[in-house]
Amino acid sequence: LQPVYWSRDDVAQWLRWAEKEFSLRPIESNTFEMNGKALLLLTKEDFRYRSPHS
């Protein structure tokens, strides 16, 4: 399934995967309560703002 079609649950699952895959600090999923289309619209700066410690 392409990310543009992801649900909020899919985004949360991807965040958990990214934490493990890249040894990231835990990402607060409530800062990413969005579907895949919204996630794809985030810039690198937007992502860092929402999760500055990751």
PQR file with spaces between the fields and no chain letter, atoms N, CA, C, O and H, PARSE charges and radii, in Angstrom:
ATOM       1  N    LEU     1       0.849   -1.187    0.000 -0.4000 1.5000
ATOM       2  CA   LEU     1       0.000    0.000    0.000 -0.0000 2.0000
ATOM       3  C    LEU     1       0.887    1.241    0.000  0.5500 1.7000
ATOM       4  O    LEU     1       1.782    1.366    0.836 -0.5500 1.4000
ATOM       5  N    GLN     2       0.650    2.130   -0.907 -0.4000 1.5000
ATOM       6  CA   GLN     2       1.439    3.355   -1.002 -0.0000 2.0000
ATOM       7  C    GLN     2       1.108    4.285    0.160  0.5500 1.7000
ATOM       8  O    GLN     2      -0.045    4.359    0.584 -0.5500 1.4000
ATOM       9  H    GLN     2      -0.077    2.029   -1.586  0.4000 1.0000
ATOM      10  N    PRO     3       2.118    5.000    0.681 -0.5600 1.5000
ATOM      11  CA   PRO     3       1.896    5.876    1.838  0.2800 2.0000
ATOM      12  C    PRO     3       0.768    6.893    1.659  0.5500 1.7000
ATOM      13  O    PRO     3       0.130    7.275    2.639 -0.5500 1.4000
ATOM      14  N    VAL     4       0.517    7.326    0.458 -0.4000 1.5000
ATOM      15  CA   VAL     4      -0.547    8.309    0.243 -0.0000 2.0000
ATOM      16  C    VAL     4      -1.909    7.766    0.684  0.5500 1.7000
ATOM      17  O    VAL     4      -2.818    8.543    0.975 -0.5500 1.4000
ATOM      18  H    VAL     4       1.035    7.015   -0.339  0.4000 1.0000
ATOM      19  N    TYR     5      -2.054    6.453    0.737 -0.4000 1.5000
ATOM      20  CA   TYR     5      -3.314    5.816    1.118 -0.0000 2.0000
ATOM      21  C    TYR     5      -3.334    5.328    2.567  0.5500 1.7000
ATOM      22  O    TYR     5      -4.312    4.718    2.999 -0.5500 1.4000
ATOM      23  H    TYR     5      -1.315    5.822    0.501  0.4000 1.0000
ATOM      24  N    TRP     6      -2.265    5.591    3.318 -0.4000 1.5000
ATOM      25  CA   TRP     6      -2.196    5.125    4.700 -0.0000 2.0000
ATOM      26  C    TRP     6      -3.231    5.799    5.585  0.5500 1.7000
ATOM      27  O    TRP     6      -3.564    6.970    5.402 -0.5500 1.4000
ATOM      28  H    TRP     6      -1.471    6.086    2.967  0.4000 1.0000
ATOM      29  N    SER     7      -3.729    5.041    6.540 -0.4000 1.5000
ATOM      30  CA   SER     7      -4.615    5.570    7.581 -0.0000 2.0000
ATOM      31  C    SER     7      -3.751    6.110    8.720  0.5500 1.7000
ATOM      32  O    SER     7      -2.525    6.005    8.687 -0.5500 1.4000
ATOM      33  H    SER     7      -3.459    4.090    6.689  0.4000 1.0000
ATOM      34  N    ARG     8      -4.405    6.686    9.723 -0.4000 1.5000
ATOM      35  CA   ARG     8      -3.666    7.144   10.914 -0.0000 2.0000
ATOM      36  C    ARG     8      -2.953    5.977   11.589  0.5500 1.7000
ATOM      37  O    ARG     8      -1.827    6.117   12.066 -0.5500 1.4000
ATOM      38  H    ARG     8      -5.401    6.771    9.750  0.4000 1.0000
ATOM      39  N    ASP     9      -3.614    4.835   11.623 -0.4000 1.5000
ATOM      40  CA   ASP     9      -2.999    3.648   12.228 -0.0000 2.0000
ATOM      41  C    ASP     9      -1.766    3.200   11.448  0.5500 1.7000
ATOM      42  O    ASP     9      -0.769    2.787   12.039 -0.5500 1.4000
ATOM      43  H    ASP     9      -4.529    4.722   11.235  0.4000 1.0000
ATOM      44  N    ASP    10      -1.837    3.282   10.135 -0.4000 1.5000
ATOM      45  CA   ASP    10      -0.680    2.923    9.307 -0.0000 2.0000
ATOM      46  C    ASP    10       0.497    3.855    9.585  0.5500 1.7000
ATOM      47  O    ASP    10       1.639    3.404    9.669 -0.5500 1.4000
ATOM      48  H    ASP    10      -2.647    3.617    9.655  0.4000 1.0000
ATOM      49  N    VAL    11       0.223    5.146    9.727 -0.4000 1.5000
ATOM      50  CA   VAL    11       1.277    6.119   10.028 -0.0000 2.0000
ATOM      51  C    VAL    11       1.904    5.796   11.378  0.5500 1.7000
ATOM      52  O    VAL    11       3.127    5.813   11.511 -0.5500 1.4000
ATOM      53  H    VAL    11      -0.705    5.512    9.659  0.4000 1.0000
ATOM      54  N    ALA    12       1.083    5.501   12.376 -0.4000 1.5000
ATOM      55  CA   ALA    12       1.597    5.155   13.704 -0.0000 2.0000
ATOM      56  C    ALA    12       2.466    3.899   13.631  0.5500 1.7000
ATOM      57  O    ALA    12       3.512    3.832   14.277 -0.5500 1.4000
ATOM      58  H    ALA    12       0.089    5.487   12.268  0.4000 1.0000
ATOM      59  N    GLN    13       2.046    2.920   12.861 -0.4000 1.5000
ATOM      60  CA   GLN    13       2.820    1.688   12.706 -0.0000 2.0000
ATOM      61  C    GLN    13       4.155    1.990   12.020  0.5500 1.7000
ATOM      62  O    GLN    13       5.182    1.437   12.411 -0.5500 1.4000
ATOM      63  H    GLN    13       1.197    2.974   12.337  0.4000 1.0000
ATOM      64  N    TRP    14       4.157    2.845   11.020 -0.4000 1.5000
ATOM      65  CA   TRP    14       5.392    3.224   10.334 -0.0000 2.0000
ATOM      66  C    TRP    14       6.345    3.947   11.280  0.5500 1.7000
ATOM      67  O    TRP    14       7.555    3.721   11.239 -0.5500 1.4000
ATOM      68  H    TRP    14       3.322    3.294   10.702  0.4000 1.0000
ATOM      69  N    LEU    15       5.804    4.815   12.133 -0.4000 1.5000
ATOM      70  CA   LEU    15       6.649    5.514   13.108 -0.0000 2.0000
ATOM      71  C    LEU    15       7.333    4.522   14.041  0.5500 1.7000
ATOM      72  O    LEU    15       8.520    4.666   14.332 -0.5500 1.4000
ATOM      73  H    LEU    15       4.821    4.998   12.167  0.4000 1.0000
ATOM      74  N    ARG    16       6.590    3.509   14.517 -0.4000 1.5000
ATOM      75  CA   ARG    16       7.183    2.487   15.391 -0.0000 2.0000
ATOM      76  C    ARG    16       8.282    1.729   14.648  0.5500 1.7000
ATOM      77  O    ARG    16       9.339    1.445   15.212 -0.5500 1.4000
ATOM      78  H    ARG    16       5.625    3.392   14.281  0.4000 1.0000
ATOM      79  N    TRP    17       8.026    1.403   13.375 -0.4000 1.5000
ATOM      80  CA   TRP    17       9.027    0.708   12.568 -0.0000 2.0000
ATOM      81  C    TRP    17      10.280    1.567   12.416  0.5500 1.7000
ATOM      82  O    TRP    17      11.394    1.071   12.581 -0.5500 1.4000
ATOM      83  H    TRP    17       7.168    1.633   12.916  0.4000 1.0000
ATOM      84  N    ALA    18      10.105    2.854   12.103 -0.4000 1.5000
ATOM      85  CA   ALA    18      11.246    3.752   11.902 -0.0000 2.0000
ATOM      86  C    ALA    18      12.083    3.883   13.173  0.5500 1.7000
ATOM      87  O    ALA    18      13.311    3.952   13.106 -0.5500 1.4000
ATOM      88  H    ALA    18       9.200    3.257   11.969  0.4000 1.0000
ATOM      89  N    GLU    19      11.423    3.916   14.324 -0.4000 1.5000
ATOM      90  CA   GLU    19      12.146    3.973   15.602 -0.0000 2.0000
ATOM      91  C    GLU    19      13.100    2.788   15.733  0.5500 1.7000
ATOM      92  O    GLU    19      14.266    2.946   16.095 -0.5500 1.4000
ATOM      93  H    GLU    19      10.426    3.860   14.379  0.4000 1.0000
ATOM      94  N    LYS    20      12.585    1.611   15.435 -0.4000 1.5000
ATOM      95  CA   LYS    20      13.401    0.399   15.569 -0.0000 2.0000
ATOM      96  C    LYS    20      14.461    0.310   14.476  0.5500 1.7000
ATOM      97  O    LYS    20      15.620    0.003   14.754 -0.5500 1.4000
ATOM      98  H    LYS    20      11.638    1.482   15.142  0.4000 1.0000
ATOM      99  N    GLU    21      14.070    0.574   13.258 -0.4000 1.5000
ATOM     100  CA   GLU    21      14.971    0.436   12.111 -0.0000 2.0000
ATOM     101  C    GLU    21      16.164    1.384   12.191  0.5500 1.7000
ATOM     102  O    GLU    21      17.280    1.015   11.827 -0.5500 1.4000
ATOM     103  H    GLU    21      13.128    0.823   13.033  0.4000 1.0000
ATOM     104  N    PHE    22      15.928    2.602   12.667 -0.4000 1.5000
ATOM     105  CA   PHE    22      16.973    3.625   12.678 -0.0000 2.0000
ATOM     106  C    PHE    22      17.439    3.997   14.083  0.5500 1.7000
ATOM     107  O    PHE    22      18.119    5.005   14.275 -0.5500 1.4000
ATOM     108  H    PHE    22      15.021    2.902   12.963  0.4000 1.0000
ATOM     109  N    SER    23      17.068    3.179   15.058 -0.4000 1.5000
ATOM     110  CA   SER    23      17.458    3.406   16.464 -0.0000 2.0000
ATOM     111  C    SER    23      17.146    4.830   16.918  0.5500 1.7000
ATOM     112  O    SER    23      17.982    5.506   17.517 -0.5500 1.4000
ATOM     113  H    SER    23      16.515    2.360   14.903  0.4000 1.0000
ATOM     114  N    LEU    24      15.922    5.268   16.619 -0.4000 1.5000
ATOM     115  CA   LEU    24      15.485    6.609   17.001 -0.0000 2.0000
ATOM     116  C    LEU    24      14.949    6.603   18.421  0.5500 1.7000
ATOM     117  O    LEU    24      14.502    5.574   18.930 -0.5500 1.4000
ATOM     118  H    LEU    24      15.242    4.718   16.132  0.4000 1.0000
ATOM     119  N    ARG    25      14.999    7.742   19.038 -0.4000 1.5000
ATOM     120  CA   ARG    25      14.323    7.894   20.326 -0.0000 2.0000
ATOM     121  C    ARG    25      12.828    7.774   20.063  0.5500 1.7000
ATOM     122  O    ARG    25      12.368    8.054   18.956 -0.5500 1.4000
ATOM     123  H    ARG    25      15.361    8.577   18.625  0.4000 1.0000
ATOM     124  N    PRO    26      12.067    7.361   21.072 -0.5600 1.5000
ATOM     125  CA   PRO    26      10.618    7.217   20.862  0.2800 2.0000
ATOM     126  C    PRO    26       9.978    8.505   20.333  0.5500 1.7000
ATOM     127  O    PRO    26      10.253    9.607   20.805 -0.5500 1.4000
ATOM     128  N    ILE    27       9.131    8.320   19.354 -0.4000 1.5000
ATOM     129  CA   ILE    27       8.415    9.430   18.731 -0.0000 2.0000
ATOM     130  C    ILE    27       7.014    9.460   19.315  0.5500 1.7000
ATOM     131  O    ILE    27       6.320    8.443   19.314 -0.5500 1.4000
ATOM     132  H    ILE    27       8.907    7.424   18.970  0.4000 1.0000
ATOM     133  N    GLU    28       6.596   10.602   19.809 -0.4000 1.5000
ATOM     134  CA   GLU    28       5.241   10.726   20.353 -0.0000 2.0000
ATOM     135  C    GLU    28       4.247   10.685   19.199  0.5500 1.7000
ATOM     136  O    GLU    28       4.185   11.601   18.378 -0.5500 1.4000
ATOM     137  H    GLU    28       7.160   11.427   19.810  0.4000 1.0000
ATOM     138  N    SER    29       3.482    9.620   19.153 -0.4000 1.5000
ATOM     139  CA   SER    29       2.569    9.436   18.024 -0.0000 2.0000
ATOM     140  C    SER    29       1.472   10.487   17.980  0.5500 1.7000
ATOM     141  O    SER    29       0.908   10.740   16.915 -0.5500 1.4000
ATOM     142  H    SER    29       3.532    8.876   19.820  0.4000 1.0000
ATOM     143  N    ASN    30       1.154   11.110   19.123 -0.4000 1.5000
ATOM     144  CA   ASN    30       0.096   12.130   19.088 -0.0000 2.0000
ATOM     145  C    ASN    30       0.523   13.365   18.298  0.5500 1.7000
ATOM     146  O    ASN    30      -0.324   14.167   17.904 -0.5500 1.4000
ATOM     147  H    ASN    30       1.612   10.905   19.988  0.4000 1.0000
ATOM     148  N    THR    31       1.827   13.526   18.061 -0.4000 1.5000
ATOM     149  CA   THR    31       2.274   14.656   17.240 -0.0000 2.0000
ATOM     150  C    THR    31       2.172   14.341   15.755  0.5500 1.7000
ATOM     151  O    THR    31       2.390   15.212   14.912 -0.5500 1.4000
ATOM     152  H    THR    31       2.515   12.874   18.381  0.4000 1.0000
ATOM     153  N    PHE    32       1.840   13.095   15.440 -0.4000 1.5000
ATOM     154  CA   PHE    32       1.695   12.675   14.045 -0.0000 2.0000
ATOM     155  C    PHE    32       0.333   12.032   13.817  0.5500 1.7000
ATOM     156  O    PHE    32       0.227   11.048   13.084 -0.5500 1.4000
ATOM     157  H    PHE    32       1.663   12.388   16.124  0.4000 1.0000
ATOM     158  N    GLU    33      -0.700   12.574   14.432 -0.4000 1.5000
ATOM     159  CA   GLU    33      -2.049   12.048   14.229 -0.0000 2.0000
ATOM     160  C    GLU    33      -2.555   12.544   12.881  0.5500 1.7000
ATOM     161  O    GLU    33      -3.268   13.544   12.788 -0.5500 1.4000
ATOM     162  H    GLU    33      -0.614   13.373   15.028  0.4000 1.0000
ATOM     163  N    MET    34      -2.167   11.817   11.843 -0.4000 1.5000
ATOM     164  CA   MET    34      -2.507   12.216   10.479 -0.0000 2.0000
ATOM     165  C    MET    34      -2.483   10.981    9.589  0.5500 1.7000
ATOM     166  O    MET    34      -1.917    9.947    9.944 -0.5500 1.4000
ATOM     167  H    MET    34      -1.588   11.005   11.918  0.4000 1.0000
ATOM     168  N    ASN    35      -3.096   11.111    8.452 -0.4000 1.5000
ATOM     169  CA   ASN    35      -3.060   10.015    7.494 -0.0000 2.0000
ATOM     170  C    ASN    35      -1.796   10.138    6.631  0.5500 1.7000
ATOM     171  O    ASN    35      -1.012   11.074    6.787 -0.5500 1.4000
ATOM     172  H    ASN    35      -3.556   11.951    8.164  0.4000 1.0000
ATOM     173  N    GLY    36      -1.620    9.196    5.739 -0.4000 1.5000
ATOM     174  CA   GLY    36      -0.426    9.175    4.908 -0.0000 2.0000
ATOM     175  C    GLY    36      -0.294   10.375    3.994  0.5500 1.7000
ATOM     176  O    GLY    36       0.810   10.873    3.777 -0.5500 1.4000
ATOM     177  H    GLY    36      -2.257    8.436    5.612  0.4000 1.0000
ATOM     178  N    LYS    37      -1.405   10.842    3.460 -0.4000 1.5000
ATOM     179  CA   LYS    37      -1.352   12.000    2.565 -0.0000 2.0000
ATOM     180  C    LYS    37      -0.799   13.214    3.307  0.5500 1.7000
ATOM     181  O    LYS    37       0.037   13.941    2.771 -0.5500 1.4000
ATOM     182  H    LYS    37      -2.302   10.437    3.637  0.4000 1.0000
ATOM     183  N    ALA    38      -1.259   13.433    4.531 -0.4000 1.5000
ATOM     184  CA   ALA    38      -0.767   14.557    5.336 -0.0000 2.0000
ATOM     185  C    ALA    38       0.704   14.359    5.701  0.5500 1.7000
ATOM     186  O    ALA    38       1.481   15.313    5.705 -0.5500 1.4000
ATOM     187  H    ALA    38      -1.938   12.842    4.966  0.4000 1.0000
ATOM     188  N    LEU    39       1.081   13.114    6.008 -0.4000 1.5000
ATOM     189  CA   LEU    39       2.477   12.827    6.336 -0.0000 2.0000
ATOM     190  C    LEU    39       3.392   13.186    5.170  0.5500 1.7000
ATOM     191  O    LEU    39       4.464   13.758    5.367 -0.5500 1.4000
ATOM     192  H    LEU    39       0.449   12.339    6.004  0.4000 1.0000
ATOM     193  N    LEU    40       2.968   12.851    3.966 -0.4000 1.5000
ATOM     194  CA   LEU    40       3.781   13.135    2.784 -0.0000 2.0000
ATOM     195  C    LEU    40       3.934   14.628    2.514  0.5500 1.7000
ATOM     196  O    LEU    40       4.877   15.039    1.839 -0.5500 1.4000
ATOM     197  H    LEU    40       2.097   12.386    3.806  0.4000 1.0000
ATOM     198  N    LEU    41       3.027   15.432    3.028 -0.4000 1.5000
ATOM     199  CA   LEU    41       3.106   16.884    2.829 -0.0000 2.0000
ATOM     200  C    LEU    41       4.072   17.561    3.800  0.5500 1.7000
ATOM     201  O    LEU    41       4.417   18.728    3.617 -0.5500 1.4000
ATOM     202  H    LEU    41       2.261   15.098    3.577  0.4000 1.0000
ATOM     203  N    LEU    42       4.510   16.831    4.836 -0.4000 1.5000
ATOM     204  CA   LEU    42       5.437   17.413    5.801 -0.0000 2.0000
ATOM     205  C    LEU    42       6.810   17.617    5.169  0.5500 1.7000
ATOM     206  O    LEU    42       7.292   16.773    4.413 -0.5500 1.4000
ATOM     207  H    LEU    42       4.230   15.882    4.984  0.4000 1.0000
ATOM     208  N    THR    43       7.421   18.736    5.488 -0.4000 1.5000
ATOM     209  CA   THR    43       8.806   18.958    5.085 -0.0000 2.0000
ATOM     210  C    THR    43       9.717   18.340    6.139  0.5500 1.7000
ATOM     211  O    THR    43       9.255   17.918    7.200 -0.5500 1.4000
ATOM     212  H    THR    43       7.030   19.421    6.103  0.4000 1.0000
ATOM     213  N    LYS    44      10.986   18.292    5.847 -0.4000 1.5000
ATOM     214  CA   LYS    44      11.961   17.801    6.825 -0.0000 2.0000
ATOM     215  C    LYS    44      11.901   18.652    8.090  0.5500 1.7000
ATOM     216  O    LYS    44      11.989   18.129    9.201 -0.5500 1.4000
ATOM     217  H    LYS    44      11.361   18.635    4.986  0.4000 1.0000
ATOM     218  N    GLU    45      11.753   19.954    7.917 -0.4000 1.5000
ATOM     219  CA   GLU    45      11.663   20.867    9.050 -0.0000 2.0000
ATOM     220  C    GLU    45      10.399   20.613    9.864  0.5500 1.7000
ATOM     221  O    GLU    45      10.433   20.660   11.094 -0.5500 1.4000
ATOM     222  H    GLU    45      11.682   20.378    7.015  0.4000 1.0000
ATOM     223  N    ASP    46       9.283   20.344    9.186 -0.4000 1.5000
ATOM     224  CA   ASP    46       8.030   20.018    9.878 -0.0000 2.0000
ATOM     225  C    ASP    46       8.206   18.764   10.742  0.5500 1.7000
ATOM     226  O    ASP    46       7.763   18.717   11.890 -0.5500 1.4000
ATOM     227  H    ASP    46       9.256   20.305    8.187  0.4000 1.0000
ATOM     228  N    PHE    47       8.860   17.752   10.167 -0.4000 1.5000
ATOM     229  CA   PHE    47       9.063   16.502   10.894 -0.0000 2.0000
ATOM     230  C    PHE    47       9.930   16.741   12.121  0.5500 1.7000
ATOM     231  O    PHE    47       9.625   16.250   13.208 -0.5500 1.4000
ATOM     232  H    PHE    47       9.220   17.790    9.234  0.4000 1.0000
ATOM     233  N    ARG    48      10.997   17.489   11.949 -0.4000 1.5000
ATOM     234  CA   ARG    48      11.900   17.778   13.075 -0.0000 2.0000
ATOM     235  C    ARG    48      11.209   18.608   14.151  0.5500 1.7000
ATOM     236  O    ARG    48      11.464   18.414   15.340 -0.5500 1.4000
ATOM     237  H    ARG    48      11.244   17.888   11.067  0.4000 1.0000
ATOM     238  N    TYR    49      10.346   19.523   13.750 -0.4000 1.5000
ATOM     239  CA   TYR    49       9.610   20.334   14.718 -0.0000 2.0000
ATOM     240  C    TYR    49       8.704   19.449   15.568  0.5500 1.7000
ATOM     241  O    TYR    49       8.585   19.647   16.777 -0.5500 1.4000
ATOM     242  H    TYR    49      10.140   19.681   12.785  0.4000 1.0000
ATOM     243  N    ARG    50       8.072   18.479   14.929 -0.4000 1.5000
ATOM     244  CA   ARG    50       7.149   17.591   15.640 -0.0000 2.0000
ATOM     245  C    ARG    50       7.876   16.562   16.498  0.5500 1.7000
ATOM     246  O    ARG    50       7.324   16.066   17.479 -0.5500 1.4000
ATOM     247  H    ARG    50       8.168   18.318   13.947  0.4000 1.0000
ATOM     248  N    SER    51       9.097   16.247   16.133 -0.4000 1.5000
ATOM     249  CA   SER    51       9.867   15.250   16.879 -0.0000 2.0000
ATOM     250  C    SER    51      11.332   15.679   16.966  0.5500 1.7000
ATOM     251  O    SER    51      12.193   15.081   16.321 -0.5500 1.4000
ATOM     252  H    SER    51       9.545   16.651   15.336  0.4000 1.0000
ATOM     253  N    PRO    52      11.611   16.697   17.749 -0.5600 1.5000
ATOM     254  CA   PRO    52      12.965   17.271   17.778  0.2800 2.0000
ATOM     255  C    PRO    52      14.048   16.341   18.322  0.5500 1.7000
ATOM     256  O    PRO    52      15.229   16.561   18.052 -0.5500 1.4000
ATOM     257  N    HIS    53      13.680   15.317   19.073 -0.4000 1.5000
ATOM     258  CA   HIS    53      14.688   14.444   19.678 -0.0000 2.0000
ATOM     259  C    HIS    53      14.960   13.185   18.868  0.5500 1.7000
ATOM     260  O    HIS    53      15.758   12.344   19.280 -0.5500 1.4000
ATOM     261  H    HIS    53      12.721   15.139   19.292  0.4000 1.0000
ATOM     262  N    SER    54      14.310   13.049   17.730 -0.4000 1.5000
ATOM     263  CA   SER    54      14.473   11.814   16.950 -0.0000 2.0000
ATOM     264  C    SER    54      15.364   11.972   15.770  0.5500 1.7000
ATOM     265  O    SER    54      15.585   11.013   15.031 -0.5500 1.4000
ATOM     266  H    SER    54      13.662   13.733   17.395  0.4000 1.0000
